[in-house]
């Protein structure tokens, strides 16, 4: 299994690339700048001690992978998904995007389709199943590949086989995946994420996250 991370030169994407590479997963870091992608791949391989990571332009990365994870700001999310539609045909897209407006109180940005992941699914069509995941894990925790992830990873999607593959990926980095049902539930995850942002700020914490007990 090869996983492409679109936006893999950013902190969150690079942190996930490092975690999976250490678990033995072959990773492709995608970027709009080929040199940045290759530099990030070199840095990851040096840290891992094995040639697990390659760097490519985004379209090539998506075309070469079995699973594509998109880690870009919401402002560029729709355009990026549209640009990569053909390259992602027949793949699984893992969408970690949360449409958030930061201000006095963080708030979810309304998305006509219901959520960022549902917008991606509408753009891509049925050939590319979308699975929402990692929304409720704080960004700096994803980025810090030296520390184990705490908290459960909630996932949503309409394709059972696609979700099963994402569950496997989550388990490979040592944490638990919770299947939260269809993709339409992603809007709930987005609101849970915004609540977490608010609580971290209000309680002067950075690493609050969700974990189900009694399961």
C-alpha positions in Angstrom: 0.0 0.0 0.0 1.3 3.4 -1.0 0.0 6.5 0.7 0.3 10.0 -0.9 0.0 13.0 1.4 -1.1 16.1 -0.5 0.3 19.0 1.6 2.9 16.7 3.0 5.4 19.4 3.4 3.2 21.1 6.0 3.5 20.3 9.7 0.5 18.0 9.9 1.1 16.2 6.7 4.8 15.7 7.4 4.1 14.5 10.9 1.7 11.8 9.5 4.3 10.9 6.8 6.9 10.3 9.5 4.5 8.2 11.6 3.5 5.9 8.7 7.1 5.7 7.4 8.3 4.5 10.8 5.5 1.9 10.7 6.8 0.6 7.4 4.3 2.2 5.0 5.6 3.6 1.7 4.8 7.3 1.6 4.7 9.9 -1.2 4.9 13.5 -0.1 3.0 15.7 -2.6 3.6 19.4 -3.0 3.1 22.2 -5.6 6.9 22.5 -5.5 8.8 19.4 -6.6 12.0 20.5 -4.8 10.2 21.1 -1.5 8.6 17.6 -1.8 11.9 16.0 -2.5 13.6 17.9 0.4 10.9 16.8 2.8 11.2 13.2 1.6 15.0 13.3 2.2 14.5 14.7 5.7 11.9 12.0 6.5 14.2 9.2 5.2 17.1 10.4 7.2 15.0 10.4 10.4 13.5 7.0 9.7 16.7 5.4 8.6 15.1 3.8 5.5 14.1 5.0 2.0 10.3 4.9 2.7 9.4 8.3 1.5 9.5 9.9 -2.0 8.6 13.4 -3.0 6.6 14.4 -6.1 4.3 17.1 -7.5 0.8 16.7 -6.3 -0.8 15.1 -9.4 2.0 12.6 -9.7 1.8 11.7 -6.0 -1.9 11.1 -6.3 -1.6 9.0 -9.4 1.1 6.8 -7.9 -0.7 6.1 -4.6 -3.4 3.7 -3.5 -4.7 6.0 -0.8 -4.5 9.8 -1.0 -4.6 12.0 2.2 -5.3 15.7 1.7 -3.8 18.0 4.3 -4.4 21.6 3.0 -6.2 24.6 4.5 -9.9 24.7 3.8 -9.5 27.9 1.7 -7.6 25.8 -0.9 -9.4 22.5 -0.3 -12.1 22.6 -3.1 -9.6 23.8 -5.8 -7.1 21.1 -4.8 -9.6 18.3 -4.9 -10.9 19.5 -8.3 -7.3 19.7 -9.7 -6.6 16.1 -8.6 -9.9 14.6 -9.6 -8.5 12.6 -12.6 -5.4 11.5 -10.7 -7.4 10.2 -7.8 -9.9 8.2 -9.8 -10.2 4.7 -8.3 -8.2 5.7 -5.2 -9.4 6.3 -1.6 -9.3 9.9 -0.4 -8.7 10.5 3.3 -9.8 14.0 4.1 -8.6 15.6 7.4 -9.9 19.1 6.5 -11.9 21.1 9.0 -13.5 24.4 7.8 -12.9 26.7 10.8 -13.2 30.4 11.2 -10.9 31.6 14.0 -11.8 34.7 16.0 -13.2 35.4 19.4 -14.9 32.0 19.4 -13.9 29.4 16.8 -16.8 28.4 14.5 -17.4 26.0 11.7 -17.5 27.6 8.3 -20.8 26.5 6.6 -20.3 24.2 3.6 -23.2 23.9 1.2 -22.6 20.1 0.8 -22.7 19.7 4.6 -18.9 19.3 5.4 -15.6 19.5 3.7 -15.4 15.8 3.1 -18.9 15.7 1.5 -17.8 18.6 -0.8 -14.9 16.5 -1.8 -17.1 13.5 -2.5 -19.5 15.5 -4.6 -16.5 16.8 -6.7 -14.9 13.4 -7.1 -18.0 11.2 -7.7 -18.5 7.6 -6.8 -15.3 6.3 -8.3 -13.3 7.9 -5.5 -14.7 7.1 -2.0 -13.9 9.7 0.6 -13.2 8.9 4.2 -13.1 11.7 6.8 -10.5 11.1 9.6 -8.2 12.8 12.1 -10.3 16.0 12.4 -10.5 15.8 16.2 -6.8 15.2 16.7 -5.1 18.6 17.5 -2.9 19.7 14.6 0.3 20.1 16.7 -0.1 16.5 18.0 -0.3 15.2 14.4 2.8 17.2 13.6 4.9 15.9 16.5 5.9 12.5 15.2 8.1 11.9 18.2 5.2 11.4 20.5 2.5 8.7 20.4 -0.9 10.0 19.4 -3.4 10.2 22.2 -7.1 10.0 21.6 -9.3 8.1 19.2 -9.4 8.8 15.5 -13.0 9.1 14.4 -13.7 8.2 10.8 -16.8 8.6 8.6 -17.5 7.3 5.1 -20.0 5.7 2.8 -17.8 2.9 1.5 -17.1 0.0 3.9 -14.0 -1.2 2.2 -12.5 2.2 2.0 -13.1 2.7 5.7 -11.6 -0.6 6.5 -8.4 0.4 4.8 -8.3 3.7 6.7 -8.9 1.8 10.0 -5.8 -0.3 9.2 -3.7 2.8 8.5 -4.8 4.4 11.8 -3.9 1.2 13.7 -0.5 1.1 12.1 0.5 4.3 13.9 -0.6 2.9 17.3 -4.0 4.5 17.9 -7.6 3.4 17.7 -10.0 4.1 14.9 -13.7 4.5 15.7 -16.2 4.1 12.8 -18.7 6.9 13.2 -20.9 5.9 10.3 -21.7 7.6 7.0 -19.9 10.6 5.5 -22.9 12.8 6.5 -21.7 12.5 10.1 -18.6 14.4 9.2 -20.3 17.7 10.1 -20.6 16.4 13.6 -16.8 15.7 13.7 -16.2 19.3 12.5 -18.3 20.7 15.3 -16.6 18.5 17.8 -13.3 19.8 16.6 -14.4 23.4 17.0 -15.5 22.6 20.6 -12.1 21.1 21.3 -10.4 24.2 19.9 -12.5 26.4 22.2 -11.9 24.2 25.3 -8.2 24.1 24.7 -8.2 27.9 24.5 -10.6 28.5 27.5 -8.8 26.0 29.8 -5.3 27.1 28.6 -4.4 23.7 27.2 -3.1 22.5 23.9 -3.5 18.8 23.9 -7.1 18.1 24.9 -8.6 15.4 22.7 -11.4 12.8 22.6 -11.2 9.2 23.7 -14.2 6.9 24.2 -14.4 4.9 27.4 -16.3 1.8 28.1 -15.6 0.4 24.6 
